[in-house]
Amino acid sequence: MRLFLDTSVLIAAAGSARGASRLIVRTAETRGWELFSCDYCAEETVRNLPKLPRALGAWERRVAPRVRLIATRVALDQPLVFPKVKDRPVVITALAARADWLLTLDRTDFHHRLGRQVYGLLVGTPGEFLLAQRAQGLV
């Protein structure tokens, strides 16, 4: 299972030891989940981490080493109607990485504007992903 983590999930994983985002990062290897993000999301994460106490240390020790960063893509060979220019590279890169899920906490910009699925890529929160895995008896 290939999971693409948006900036919001990366920040949450670094900022909270008890949330679904950190649980996914912590248990991915044992569950066979491949974690991906892109350099664009990583840079945005590092820029925002000073707002959270101790998050930078958690990012460097617990999150970043477990997430494979790939180059951000800005073009897609299929049409993509997604009005958020800032977030379009995230969706395109997740599709290019052939991710199964795009995990994001940004419901407004992703879920409400993009929907639950785009070209076979499922879009959801870390909690929704974990509930889906549980429903299938996988966690």
C-alpha positions in Angstrom: 0.0 0.0 0.0 1.5 3.3 -1.1 0.5 6.3 1.0 1.2 9.9 0.0 1.3 12.3 2.9 0.3 15.9 2.5 1.9 18.7 4.5 -0.9 18.7 7.0 -0.3 15.1 7.8 3.5 15.6 8.1 3.0 18.4 10.5 0.5 16.5 12.6 2.8 13.4 12.7 5.7 15.6 14.0 3.5 17.7 16.3 1.5 15.0 18.1 2.7 11.7 19.4 -0.8 10.3 19.8 -2.7 11.1 16.6 -3.5 9.0 13.6 -0.8 10.7 11.5 2.0 9.6 13.9 0.5 6.1 14.2 0.6 5.7 10.5 4.3 6.9 10.4 5.2 4.8 13.3 3.6 1.5 12.1 4.0 1.8 8.4 7.0 -0.4 8.0 5.5 -3.3 10.0 2.2 -3.0 8.1 3.8 -2.9 4.7 2.8 0.7 3.9 5.2 2.8 1.8 5.1 6.4 2.9 5.8 9.1 0.3 5.7 12.8 0.1 7.3 15.4 -2.0 10.0 18.0 -1.6 7.3 20.7 -1.8 5.4 19.3 1.2 8.6 18.7 3.2 9.7 22.3 2.7 6.3 23.6 3.7 6.4 21.4 6.7 9.8 22.6 7.9 8.7 26.2 7.4 5.7 25.6 9.7 7.2 23.4 12.4 8.6 26.3 14.6 4.9 27.1 15.4 4.8 23.7 17.4 6.9 23.1 20.5 9.3 20.1 20.0 7.9 19.3 16.6 11.2 20.0 14.8 13.0 17.3 16.8 10.2 14.8 16.2 10.2 15.7 12.5 14.0 15.0 12.3 14.0 11.9 14.4 10.7 10.2 13.9 9.0 11.4 10.8 11.4 12.5 8.0 13.5 9.2 8.2 10.4 7.1 7.5 9.0 9.1 4.6 10.5 8.9 1.1 10.6 12.3 -0.5 10.2 12.5 -4.3 10.4 15.4 -6.7 7.3 17.5 -7.0 5.5 17.1 -10.3 3.5 19.9 -11.9 2.1 18.3 -15.0 -0.3 15.4 -15.6 -1.1 13.6 -18.8 -4.8 13.7 -17.8 -7.1 16.6 -17.1 -7.4 17.7 -13.5 -10.0 20.2 -12.4 -8.8 21.4 -9.0 -9.1 25.1 -8.3 -6.4 25.2 -5.5 -3.3 26.1 -7.4 -1.1 25.8 -4.3 -2.3 22.2 -3.7 -2.4 21.0 -7.3 1.2 19.8 -7.3 0.4 17.6 -4.3 -2.4 15.8 -6.1 -0.3 15.5 -9.3 2.7 14.2 -7.5 0.6 11.7 -5.6 -0.9 10.5 -8.9 2.6 10.3 -10.5 3.9 8.3 -7.5 1.0 5.8 -8.1 -0.1 6.2 -4.5 -3.1 4.3 -3.3 -4.1 7.0 -0.9 -3.5 10.7 -0.6 -3.7 11.5 3.2 -4.5 15.0 4.2 -6.2 16.8 7.1 -7.2 19.6 4.8 -10.8 18.7 4.2 -11.9 22.0 2.7 -9.3 22.2 -0.1 -9.1 18.5 -0.8 -12.2 16.6 0.2 -14.8 19.2 -0.6 -13.2 20.4 -3.8 -11.6 17.2 -5.1 -13.8 14.5 -3.7 -13.0 11.1 -2.2 -11.2 9.8 -5.3 -9.4 11.1 -8.3 -8.2 8.7 -11.1 -8.2 5.8 -8.6 -6.3 7.7 -5.9 -8.3 7.6 -2.7 -8.4 10.9 -0.7 -8.9 10.9 3.0 -7.7 11.8 6.5 -5.3 9.5 8.3 -8.2 8.5 10.6 -10.4 7.6 7.6 -7.6 5.6 6.2 -7.2 3.6 9.4 -10.9 3.1 9.7 -11.0 1.7 6.1 -8.1 -0.6 7.0 -9.9 -1.8 10.1 -13.1 -2.4 8.1 -11.1 -4.7 5.8 -9.6 -6.5 8.8 -6.1 -5.1 8.0 -5.4 -3.3 11.3 
